[in-house]
Amino acid sequence: MAAGDQDSRRIVALREELAHHNHCYYVLDAPEVPDAEYDRLFRQLQSLEEKYPALVTPDSPTQRVGAKPLKAFSEVHHGVPMLSLANAFDEGGVKDFHRRACERLGVEHIDYSCETKLDGLAVSLLYENGVLVRGATRGDGRSGEDVTQNVRTIDSIPLRLLGKDAPRVLEVRGEVFISRAGFARLNRAQRAEGGKQFANPRNAAAGSLRQLDPRITAARPLEIYIYGVGVVEGPADEILAGTYSAMLERFRDWGLRTSPETRVARDAEGCIAYYRDIMARRDKLPYEIDGVVYKVNRLDQQDALGAVSRAPRWALAHKFPAQEEMTVLKGIEVQVGRTGTLTPVARLEPVFVGGATVTNATLHNQDEVKRKDVRIGDTVVVRRAGDVIPEVVSVVMSKRPKHTRRFKMPERCPVCDSKVERPEGESAARCTGGLYCAAQRREAIKHFASRRAMDIEGLGDKLVDQLDEQGMLSDLSDLYRLKLEDLAGLERMGEKSAKNLIDALKKSQSTTLARFLYALGIRDVGETTARSLANYCGKLETLMHAEEEVLQEIPDVGPVVAGNVHTFFRESHNRQVIRKLIKRGMNWPEGVVDRDKLQPLSGKTFVLTGTLDSMGRDEAKAKLQALGAKVTGSVSAKTSYVVVGVDPGSKATKAEQLGVVMLDEKAFLKLLSKK
Ligand code: IVH
């Protein structure tokens, strides 16, 4: 078929665009667009070229995956080409793949080895007589860069294979990557030294392996998992006779690192079950993955299936929905939180990312908007990962239109028009309207009603908005004036739920002083502080009259919190609301001061790992114990904090895996000083 003008121009444009992104990604290690966008452009070009084979040129990105080796490294020719993988983006794609494989092999069932798709870079390691003689990057699949010096610095790569039965020549392939913890550490170190920040672990791994100076590579937390084989010669080439999973077993025997997440599964159903299992655990894995890989397990079947152009017919990458996508930022609105904090929120052209459609994403605060140079009209990269609030990561500068508008934090609150102030040294701007501000009032009521505060069942966010719109809630105490008739008139409110809510309100009035204090929403007074205040003072009256210096003596209360508490109770409006709440029935048992509970860290378990600059381990331990904490030697799910010093051991890794809060030395000292 002859190509129309439009199609052939599109092909040229796509090649140019892909070449640009390829350069950013592979050569500069600084991608401009999310991978998903690159993949999309690539697929577009692929399908156009399939339609018009005559227009395929040798320099098309489809004919060459990856960039040419950098000049300074010598080139390595891959005896067996390093192939890439075909992709599936949904379950239908997996079923098609499986069906085609069954047809080609003339079988009804196939066993697959399922593994995680690590987000790093592929390398080849060549062992001769058991000794590592060469390491190379994948490059364009046919030849890559000689990075022997660099791979030798990676601890998880053996310099000599274990045992004596490895083949005379064994070339294995695997993925070099950086774990989440390693990535965080690396970027922290880079910041401390004024170096550049890496955008993601993949780029950090690629940038680290392709260093001309192996000493730099050695200082980077690179790791490897082996998942494939290249050239094999000599006695033990029977490893090629059985299954892929048996081959991995042998690799493990020889001291090569393979992924612990590898499983054998039957047919498409088994693969899909594996995908779902990994997807559910994705955020808990210690490294980032962008999907899973299925490989036909029998090696003779792999051979029979062979390869097409750049990918084998016996393997498939089943990709996760991308966690980063591109979209247009249509506007920036300012949201007012419970304590008056103003947060700029991006209004976006709806975009499907991380498995959901996103229309809003946080920009955090004005400093962040400025740092990222985000402007209205820009094309931005949006990230949504797991349960984390979607955020604007960066601007795609090459897509910036001529006329963009900059964002400026308003000087007056967009909700109540009170003055906005930004306390020195803080990143947050705040509305000074207090409960006069409808946004703050509503948020304060939502907080008051929430489970860990007064726990008023049935009083959800929407209902609070509705009641406030009707002018029924000028302050918190109005909640306890609500009558059945008031509620019955509201939209979507049945008689039964109205009655339930009245009952819940009544029930919530018998509470504890700690809950009540927390519910009031005093700035920086969380549950723990509220408990401390209640325990120490016993009575609300005492607390309301306490001077700042006295408050500071309370465990868990520093000068900032003491100031906030003092100011809160000085405010006549707040005192009035409290009085009304009590008058309308709020009650709690009068407290007995419990000295044991007063220990600020009682009930908390700490584990120490690595060395601290400022004190020895015994001293740190004594300090913690003096504050009521327990200090133990090993990390478990019950551990509250792990203090991580220089050169931490496996405890840090364990903590990372279990999601235990880790404190570096600075945070640890801060915690001690606050007590
Ligand atoms: S197998 C012939 N297995 O994904 C098969 N690749 O998109 C070649 N990758 O270049 C690769 N995890 O860098 C394989 N478990 C895994 C993988 C994996 C990550 C990377 C690898 C490859 C790319 C293809």
Boltz pocket constraint, residues with backbone or C-beta under 6 A from the ligand:
constraints:
  - pocket:
      binder: B
      contacts: [[A, 82], [A, 83], [A, 84], [A, 85], [A, 115], [A, 116], [A, 117], [A, 118], [A, 119], [A, 120], [A, 121], [A, 122], [A, 138], [A, 174], [A, 175], [A, 227], [A, 228], [A, 293], [A, 312], [A, 315], [A, 317]]
      max_distance: 6.0
